Amino acid sequence: MSKKQTAVEWLESEFIKLESTTGVHGIMYDLIEQAKEMEKEQINKACYDGYYQEGMYDVRQYYNETFKAK
């Protein structure tokens, strides 16, 4: 099974590609990590607010199954 990417993970992979040719400053990696945390919170909120009823499905389980490599 291939791992799905969030938009932030895709952006991170594009920065990594650029790093070898144009250089990416270290601060960008800090910003990417902050963006990943924000995105994770947004996914959690969206699950609770709309798609899943609280208690029926563990949002952390959904996030890990969807976005974490197995």
BELCOR-V663066 format. One record per pair of residues at least 24 apart in sequence whose ideal C-beta (glycine too) atoms are under 10 Angstrom apart, sorted by the first residue. I is the first residue (numbers start at 1). J is the second residue. If there is no record, write none. Layout:
BEGIN
{{I,J} {I,J}}
END
This chain:
BEGIN
{{1,65} {1,69} {1,70} {2,69} {3,66} {3,67} {3,68} {3,69} {3,70} {4,65} {4,66} {4,67} {4,68} {4,69} {5,67} {6,35} {6,36} {6,39} {6,40} {6,42} {6,43} {6,63} {6,66} {6,67} {7,35} {7,39} {8,32} {8,33} {8,34} {8,35} {8,36} {8,37} {8,38} {8,39} {8,40} {8,67} {9,35} {9,36} {9,39} {9,67} {11,35} {11,36} {12,36} {36,67} {39,63} {39,67} {40,67} {43,67}}
END
